[in-house]
Amino acid sequence: MSVKTGLTFPALRGVQGDRVMYHLLVENSVLNNFFTVNMDPPDERSQRQLDPRHAHDIARYLVENPSDYCLGAIIYAVDRDCYFEPTGQEESLGLLTIPLGTNLRSLDGQHRRKGLNEAIEEDPKLSQDHTAIVVYVEPDVSKRRQMFSDMNATPKVVAKALNVRFDSRDPFARAAQRLAADHPFLKGVVELESSRVAAGSDKWYTLGSVWESLKRLQVGPTGRVRNAAQYSEDAIYERGVQLFGTLAEARPEFTRARNGTSVDALRSRSILFSSTTLRALAGAFWIRLREDGSDRSLLSYARALERIDFSPAARLWSETGFISPGKTTPNARNQEVLAATAAVAEALRIKT
């Protein structure tokens, strides 16, 4: 890297519209020294405010997965033309020199940049890895802001079910995948990619809701898992086997669905086919195990579960706000879900 006229990097030059752009592959030690976390003064900021918690989450991800992490490109804009010298026969491949005094303005990736900075402090070996950098030449702050707006105008959020299906690191995701594939209760009735079950579908739950339920069954009604790596996939799976085995044992609605009754018709009469209800049930079983002993089998609650009225008009759901007047589907707001969870846990109590 030359310091005579500026910072020089191997680069790939290209054009998007009227703008020149460069792709760089920068060693993280260089990135840490010369590409600061947030270089924009307030009156020239062209992206969202930095959220330290989000950056810290990225740092934890990097530190916990140093051999197989994946970090996307970080995007900057420069406020002046840079010097590009082609090398060899390929005109787009060469050396880019960013003149000293050039302002680098962050457009996308400030949380990755901050997270990487934190991670290197904890694990210096990460400084030897590389990060992709995209640099646009754009001196106009209003145009940089438009670039940020354009880049974020049409993002498509990946469905939770698809994230869970492809996640091989999270033990809860792996357990959910196994249950959906081989548990008799779930086999063939789990939506594996979409975030919701479409009307007219023969699916009962999304893979994302199975994953959420396994977390509640393991850690409690909120489902907040601080460090998933500390949990055993087999233990999560075995408790999930009990949950879905108990549902199959206690509730005839599921047998009717297997025997050909329309799932849409069953949904109008029972909230058991709701993913929100599944999460509340899982949390309720966790409460019972906490109070009655974690070694108790969930099947011991089958008779109590059989007696609960899961019709939308049942008093239990209106009193907890889980079902609004005139509605047939549960409220997914945390307050109502937790109220219903506590009420179901009480209804599951085995009378002695």
C-alpha positions in Angstrom: 0.0 0.0 0.0 1.5 3.3 -1.1 1.3 6.4 1.1 2.9 8.9 -1.4 -0.2 10.1 -3.0 -2.9 8.2 -1.1 -4.1 4.8 -0.2 -3.6 2.3 -3.0 -5.5 -1.0 -3.3 -6.0 -3.6 -6.0 -9.5 -2.9 -7.4 -12.1 -3.8 -10.0 -13.5 -0.7 -11.8 -17.0 -0.6 -13.1 -19.9 1.8 -13.9 -23.5 2.0 -12.7 -25.5 4.6 -14.6 -23.4 7.8 -14.5 -21.4 6.7 -11.5 -18.0 5.1 -11.4 -17.6 2.3 -8.8 -14.8 0.2 -7.5 -14.7 -3.2 -5.8 -12.0 -3.7 -3.2 -10.9 -6.7 -1.1 -9.3 -5.2 2.0 -7.5 -7.0 4.8 -9.4 -6.2 8.1 -6.3 -4.7 9.7 -6.2 -2.1 6.9 -10.0 -1.6 7.1 -9.7 -1.0 10.9 -6.9 1.6 10.4 -8.1 3.5 7.4 -11.9 3.0 7.1 -13.4 4.4 10.3 -16.7 3.3 11.7 -18.7 6.4 11.1 -17.0 9.2 9.1 -20.1 11.3 8.4 -20.7 14.6 10.2 -24.4 15.0 11.2 -25.2 17.4 8.4 -23.9 15.0 5.8 -25.2 11.7 7.1 -26.7 9.5 4.4 -27.9 6.5 6.4 -29.6 5.4 9.6 -28.3 6.1 13.1 -25.8 3.6 14.4 -27.4 1.1 16.8 -24.7 -0.1 19.2 -26.7 -3.2 20.2 -27.0 -4.3 16.6 -23.3 -3.8 16.0 -22.6 -5.8 19.2 -24.7 -8.7 18.0 -22.7 -8.8 14.8 -19.5 -8.8 16.9 -20.7 -11.7 18.9 -21.6 -13.6 15.7 -18.1 -13.1 14.4 -16.3 -14.0 17.6 -18.4 -17.2 18.1 -18.0 -18.3 14.4 -14.5 -17.3 13.4 -14.0 -20.1 10.9 -17.3 -19.9 9.0 -18.8 -16.5 9.3 -20.2 -14.6 6.4 -20.0 -10.8 6.2 -21.4 -8.8 3.3 -19.8 -5.9 1.5 -19.5 -2.5 3.1 -20.4 0.4 0.9 -18.8 3.9 0.9 -18.9 6.9 -1.3 -15.9 9.2 -2.0 -16.3 12.9 -2.6 -13.7 13.2 -5.4 -12.4 11.3 -8.4 -9.7 8.7 -7.5 -6.8 7.6 -9.6 -7.1 4.2 -11.3 -4.3 2.6 -13.1 -5.2 -0.6 -15.1 -2.8 -3.5 -14.9 -2.2 -6.0 -17.7 -4.6 -6.4 -20.5 -7.8 -6.1 -18.5 -8.8 -2.4 -18.4 -11.2 -2.9 -15.5 -8.6 -4.5 -13.2 -5.9 -2.4 -11.7 -4.8 -0.3 -8.8 -7.0 2.3 -7.1 -5.5 5.2 -5.3 -7.7 7.2 -2.9 -6.0 10.6 -2.5 -5.2 11.7 1.0 -7.8 14.1 2.3 -10.6 12.3 0.5 -13.8 12.1 2.5 -15.2 8.6 2.8 -19.0 8.6 3.4 -20.6 5.5 4.7 -23.7 4.3 2.7 -24.3 0.8 3.9 -22.7 -1.5 6.4 -21.9 0.7 9.4 -23.1 -1.9 11.8 -21.0 -4.6 10.2 -18.0 -2.2 10.3 -18.5 -1.4 14.0 -19.2 -5.1 14.8 -16.0 -6.1 13.0 -14.1 -3.4 15.0 -15.4 -4.9 18.3 -14.7 -8.4 17.2 -11.1 -7.7 16.3 -10.5 -6.3 19.8 -11.6 -9.6 21.2 -10.1 -11.9 18.6 -7.1 -10.3 16.8 -6.9 -13.2 14.4 -9.9 -11.7 12.6 -7.7 -8.8 11.5 -6.0 -11.2 9.0 -9.2 -11.9 7.2 -10.7 -9.8 4.4 -13.8 -7.8 3.8 -15.3 -6.6 0.5 -15.6 -2.9 0.0 -17.6 -1.1 -2.7 -16.7 2.5 -3.3 -18.8 4.9 -5.4 -17.6 8.3 -6.6 -20.4 10.7 -5.5 -19.6 14.1 -3.9 -23.3 15.3 -3.7 -24.8 14.6 -0.3 -28.4 14.7 -1.6 -27.5 12.1 -4.2 -25.8 9.9 -1.6 -29.0 10.0 0.5 -31.0 9.0 -2.6 -28.6 6.1 -3.1 -29.2 5.0 0.5 -33.0 5.3 -0.1 -32.8 3.4 -3.4 -30.7 0.5 -1.8 -33.3 0.1 0.9 -36.5 0.8 -1.0 -37.4 -2.7 -2.1 -35.8 -5.2 0.4 -37.6 -8.5 0.7 -37.4 -9.9 4.2 -36.5 -13.6 4.2 -39.3 -15.6 5.8 -38.5 -17.0 9.3 -39.4 -20.5 8.1 -36.8 -20.4 5.3 -34.2 -19.0 7.7 -34.9 -21.9 10.1 -34.9 -24.4 7.3 -31.4 -23.4 6.2 -29.9 -22.8 9.6 -27.4 -25.5 10.6 -25.9 -23.6 13.5 -28.8 -23.1 15.8 -29.8 -26.2 17.8 -33.4 -25.1 17.9 -33.5 -24.8 14.2 -31.9 -28.2 13.7 -34.4 -29.8 16.1 -37.3 -28.1 14.3 -36.0 -29.4 11.0 -35.8 -32.9 12.4 -39.3 -32.8 13.9 -40.9 -31.5 10.7 -39.2 -34.2 8.7 -39.9 -37.3 10.9 -42.4 -36.7 13.7 -45.7 -38.4 12.7 -47.7 -35.4 14.0 -45.8 -32.8 11.9 -44.7 -34.8 8.8 -46.2 -33.3 5.7 -48.1 -30.5 7.5 -45.4 -27.9 8.1 -45.0 -24.9 5.7 -41.2 -25.0 5.2 -40.6 -21.7 3.4 -43.3 -19.1 3.8 -43.9 -16.9 6.8 -47.6 -17.9 7.0 -49.8 -20.7 6.0 -51.9 -19.6 3.0 -55.7 -19.9 3.0 -56.7 -23.2 1.4 -53.4 -24.9 2.3 -53.3 -28.3 3.9 -50.4 -27.2 6.1 -51.0 -26.6 9.8 -48.0 -24.6 11.0 -44.9 -22.8 9.6 -41.4 -24.1 10.4 -40.8 -20.8 12.0 -43.6 -21.3 14.5 -42.3 -24.8 15.3 -38.9 -23.2 16.0 -40.5 -20.5 18.2 -42.5 -23.1 20.1 -39.4 -25.2 20.8 -37.7 -22.1 22.3 -40.7 -21.4 24.6 -40.8 -25.1 25.6 -37.2 -24.9 26.6 -36.7 -21.4 28.1 -40.2 -20.1 28.9 -43.1 -18.0 27.6 -41.0 -15.1 26.2 -38.9 -17.5 24.0 -35.8 -15.3 24.5 -32.6 -17.4 24.0 -29.5 -15.5 24.9 -26.9 -18.1 23.8 -28.4 -20.9 21.7 -25.2 -22.8 21.6 -25.5 -23.8 25.2 -28.6 -25.9 24.5 -28.6 -29.5 23.4 -30.3 -30.3 20.1 -31.2 -33.7 21.3 -32.8 -32.4 24.5 -34.8 -29.8 22.5 -35.9 -32.5 20.1 -37.0 -34.9 22.7 -39.1 -32.3 24.5 -40.6 -31.4 21.1 -41.4 -35.0 20.5 -43.4 -35.0 23.8 -45.2 -31.7 22.9 -46.5 -32.9 19.6 -47.1 -36.4 20.8 -49.3 -34.9 23.6 -51.2 -32.8 21.1 -51.9 -35.9 18.9 -53.0 -37.9 22.0 -55.3 -35.2 23.5 -57.0 -33.4 20.6 -59.2 -35.1 18.0 -59.1 -32.0 15.7 -55.7 -33.2 14.4 -57.0 -36.7 13.7 -59.9 -35.2 11.7 -57.4 -33.1 9.7 -55.4 -36.2 8.9 -58.6 -38.0 7.8 -59.4 -35.4 5.2 -61.4 -32.7 7.0 -60.6 -29.3 5.5 -58.0 -27.4 7.6 -59.8 -24.1 6.8 -63.0 -25.5 8.2 -61.3 -26.7 11.3 -59.6 -23.3 11.8 -63.0 -21.7 12.0 -64.0 -24.0 14.9 -60.7 -24.4 16.7 -57.7 -22.1 17.3 -55.4 -25.1 17.7 -54.2 -24.7 14.1 -52.9 -21.2 14.9 -49.1 -20.8 15.1 -49.8 -18.2 17.9 -51.7 -20.8 19.9 -48.9 -23.3 19.4 -46.5 -20.8 21.0 -48.8 -20.2 23.9 -49.2 -23.9 24.5 -45.4 -24.4 24.5 -45.0 -21.7 27.0 -47.8 -23.1 29.2 -46.2 -26.5 29.3 -42.9 -24.9 30.3 -44.7 -23.3 33.3 -46.1 -26.6 34.3 -42.8 -28.3 34.1 -41.2 -25.6 36.2 -43.8 -26.0 38.9 -44.4 -29.7 38.7 -40.9 -31.0 38.0 -38.9 -30.9 34.7 -38.7 -34.7 34.7 -42.5 -35.0 34.3 -43.6 -36.3 30.9 -45.8 -33.9 28.9 -48.1 -36.8 28.2 -49.2 -36.6 31.8 -51.1 -33.4 30.9 -53.0 -35.0 28.0 -56.3 -35.4 29.9 -56.2 -31.8 31.2 -55.4 -30.6 27.6 -58.4 -32.6 26.3 -60.8 -30.7 28.6 -59.8 -27.2 27.4 -62.2 -25.6 25.0 -60.2 -24.3 22.0 -63.2 -22.8 20.1 -62.7 -19.1 19.3 -65.8 -18.2 21.4 -64.5 -19.9 24.6 -64.5 -17.8 27.7 -60.8 -18.5 28.4 -59.7 -16.6 25.2 -62.0 -13.6 25.6 -61.0 -13.1 29.3 -57.3 -13.1 28.4 -57.8 -10.9 25.3 -56.3 -13.7 23.2 -59.4 -13.6 20.9 -61.0 -10.2 20.2 -64.8 -10.0 20.2 -66.2 -11.2 16.8 -62.8 -12.6 15.7 -61.7 -16.2 15.2 -57.9 -15.8 15.2 -55.7 -15.2 18.2 -54.0 -11.9 18.8 -50.2 -12.2 18.4 -49.3 -9.2 20.6 -47.0 -10.2 23.4 -49.3 -9.1 26.2 -52.3 -11.2 25.1 -50.1 -14.2 24.3 -48.5 -14.2 27.7 -52.0 -13.8 29.4 -53.2 -16.8 27.4 -50.1 -18.8 28.2 -50.6 -18.3 31.9 -54.3 -19.2 31.7 -53.6 -22.4 29.8 -50.9 -23.3 32.3 -53.4 -23.0 35.0 -56.0 -25.1 33.1 -53.3 -27.8 32.6 -52.7 -28.1 36.3 -53.3 -31.6 37.4 -55.8 -31.7 40.3 -54.8 -33.8 43.2 
